[in-house]
Amino acid sequence: QVQLVESGGGSVQAGDSLRLSCAVSDRPGRVYDLGWYRQAPGKEREVVAIISWTGDRIIYADSVKGRFTVSRDNTKKTVTLQMNRLKAEDTAIYYCYAGARPGAWGQGIQVTVSS
């Protein structure tokens, strides 16, 4: 079963940048999408960005396009979310996701952006 551990969250000011990383533990040979979701207080969990195994297919939420960049390193087994020009509305718990069978979630990491 896939295990995911996020790191890099914290509290910043609007306009700042943060970089989230997720370490993936799994048996060799499995291929699947990786990505990030987030859940703000009182709201449902929503997709932020998804990246395919080869990185040729990437999906971003409209709200983060042009500000966030997702990438992955299959050798190091990591997926990263570079978040620039952060806004107060980006405040949420961010979850790493693996589109394996079954799907897997990280424990979540808090990102707080103050305006």
N, C-alpha and C positions, 0 to 999 in steps of 0.2 A: 504494500500500500504506500502511496505517495505521502511524504511528509514535507511540510512547507514551514519555513521560519522567516518571518519578516524582520527587517531592521531599518533604521534610518528616520523614523518619525520624529516629531517634536513640535515645538511652538515657534512660530515665526511671525513677522509682520507682513502685511499685504505688500506684494511686489517682490518678496524674497523668493528664494529657491530652496527646494529640498530634493533629496534623492533617496528613494526607497529601494531596498534590495530584498530579494527573497531567495533563500537557499533551498534547493530542491533535493530531497533524498528519495531515491527509488532504485529498483533493480535495473541493470543495464538493458538496453534494447527496446525500451518502450518509447513511443513517439506520440506527442500530444501538444495541444495548444497550452500556452501559459498566459496569465494575465492578471489584471487588478480590478477589483470592485471596491466600492466604498458605501458606507452607510452613515448618513448624517442623523442627528437626533430627531426622532419623530418621523423619519422617512424610511422608505424601503431601500434595500440594497440595490445598487445600480452598477452597471458595467462602466469602467473607466477606459480600459484598453485591453485588447487581446492580441497576441502575436502567435503566428503559426510556428511549427517546428523549424521550418527553414527561414522564417522571418520575411517571407515574400508576401504574406497576407497580414495586414495590421488593421485593426478596427479601433477607432477612438469615439468616445462620447462627444457629441457636438460641443458640449460645454468646455471641453479641455483641448480641442483641436487647436494646433498652433502654439500651445503652451506646454503640453506634456509630451514626452517621448518615451515609448516603451522599447526595450531591447532585451535580448537574451544571449546567453553564452552557454551552449550545450556541452562544451567541454568542462566548464566550471560548474555547470548545473545551477545557473542563476538567472533570474529575470529581474530587470531593473526598471524603475519608473522615475525618470527625471522630470521634476515639476518646476516650471519656471513661471514667473509673474503670477504668483499665487494670490488668490482672492479669498475673502472671508467665507464665501460660499463653498470653498473647497474643504472647509473644516469637516472632518468625518473620521470614522475608523476605516482604514484601508486594509483590504484583505487580498492576499495573494491567492490565485486560483490555478489549479491544474486540471485541464480537460481530459483527464485520464478516465478509465472505467474501473472502479467508480471515480467520480470527480472528487477532488480534495481541496480543502481550504486551510489557509494559515490561521493563526490565532487572532490576527488583526493587530493593527498598530495605529495609534492616535496621531492625527495631523491636525493642528490647531493654527488657524491663520487669523491674526488680529488686524482689524482695519484701523 
